[in-house]
Amino acid sequence: IMRNDARRRFAFSLTIEDTTVRLWYHDRDTIVCSEPFDVHTVRMELVHVFLALGSASNADLGFDTTMRLVCMDSE
């Protein structure tokens, strides 16, 4: 994601293993992850993550809104 799109300043990801969930943050030189949480005991945490990511703006999701992607014709 970061390598192929210069507009990306950072990205979020989510890993789910069995019932354990972690939220990850990646930027160009740092990777940080949350403490793992069990989806069965704190399921509203996962709902909150999905709602926050689903309603976030492009800037909140890591896009540099001052840049524009330009596709060049390859001949």
N, C-alpha and C positions, 0 to 999 in steps of 0.2 A: 504494500500500500504506500509506504513512505517513499520508497525508491522510485516508483513509477509515476508519482504525482507530486510535483514540486509545490503544489498548493497545500499539501498536508503538513501541518505543524506538529500534530500529535494524533494518536488514535487510541481508542478503547477496544478492549476485547474481553471476552468472557470464556472461562473454561468450566466445564461441568464434568466431574468424574464421580460416578455413582450418584450419591446425594450431596456431594461437596461442590461448592461453587466458589470461584474467585473472580474478581474484577481486576483487569490489568490496564495500565496506562503506559503507552509507549511514545517517546518523542525521539528526536534524532540522536540523543546520547544517553537516555535514561529509560529504564524499565522498572516499574513499581507495581506490586500486586497487593491486593487487600488481604486481610486475614481470611482464611477459609471459613465459610459458614455452611451449615447443613440446611438444605432446602426444606426438610421436613419440620425443623424446629423453628426456623425464622423465615417462613415462606414469603412474608410480606416484604422482606429485604429484596428478594429477587423481583417481585412485582414492582417495587420502587425503582430498581435499576432499569427494568424494561420501560417503565413509564418515563423516566428521566431521559433515557437515550432516545426514545420514540418521539418525545416532544422537544428535543434540543434543536437549536438552530445550527446551521452549517458551521458557524464560528465556534459554537460550543462543542461541536464534534471534531474540531481540529482543522477545519479548512481556513486558509488565509483568504478572506473575502476581498482583499485588495488585489489579488492575482486572478488572472483569467486563463483558462486552458485554451490553447490554440492548436488545432490539428493541421499539420502540414501534409500536403499531397506528396506521396512517395512515387517518384517516376524513375 
